[in-house]
Amino acid sequence: MVDFFLWVGEASPWLWLALGIALLALEILAPSFVLIWPGLAAMVMALLAWLAPRFSGEATLALFAGLSIALLFGGRALMARIDQAEPQSILNARGKNMVGRKARVLSVSGPQGKVEIDGVQWPATWEDGTSPEVGSWVLITQSTGLILSATSPQR
């Protein structure tokens, strides 16, 4: 065990750099967003081993572990902040884009029917309980999946 700590204490900066590159490569192969932080810590250790080469093996491993943990929590907090700052996309919820728009009624079958918006047909339900006439215009008030809810527009 003593030989291991001695070996770590005398490790070349190139070894730490290789470890960092290997961990980053593993992160690319298995994108879990966990291995990037110890990989970056190993690269910082390469810089420290180059600038101050005479740390003991125990201190070197403790510093690497501390850097890995600090970068993990700091990086996760930074990524959470960035994720909150970005607006949530409704790219895959196309029906949500239709809310607030007017649609032309194509067919009516009781409380359900079809409407058309920009040349695309959508299944719809009528909110106010009354069935609009075919060809009339309705206002889309909400979307549940691909089914739009519509009401007669207020005049």
Buried (B, 14 or more C-beta within 10 A) or exposed (E): EEEEBEEBBBBEBEBBBEBBBEBBEBBEEEEEEBBBBBBBBBBBBBEBBEEEEEBEBEEBBEBBEEBBEEBBEEBEEEEEEEEEEEEEEEEEEEBEEBBEBEBBBBEBEEEEBBBBBEEEEBBBBBBEEEBBEEEEEBBBBBBEEEEBBBBBEEE
